[in-house]
């Protein structure tokens, strides 16, 4: 969810809470003075331009929230490769799973999150990794890029244009011994 969406959701929640409180105050019995609701409605009636602008903003924000709830998540188009018997569609999720499995083979990586994008001409891979503290980060990244490129090419048959690696953290424990 984007930051703008979060801000609008919070603003909408605040508006709804405020308007709900006004309605509760206007219909409540003992314990709540009705003067608050009457004063609120009088101020709305005396400031018609401001009330109109606020009403329009509330309607627009509510429509945006409805659109946000109805929009679908973008699904990446699958990669389509041809074989002698027909076409093969490979989803980005499958490519990401292959990349994640291949990255786990690299010595020095504790865990990895992989993402992929591209087409039949080649793929771009994004890897967010956590490494062990006793390894050379440049060496681990170089090995990761090589392993991902080789694995994707061997399994899918597509070239890897680039691999973008972000080291998100360093583990507290030392790396497991190489098999």
Secondary structure, 3 states (H helix, E strand, C coil): CCHHHHHHHHHHHHHHHHHHHHHHHHHCCCCCCCHHHHHHHHHHHHCHHHHHHHHHHHHHHHHHHHHHHHCCCCCCCCEEEECCCCEEEECHHHHHHHHHHHHCCCCCEEEEEEEEEEECCEEEEEEEEEECCCCCHHHHHHHHHHHHHHHHHHHHCCCEEEEEEEEEEECCCCCCCCC
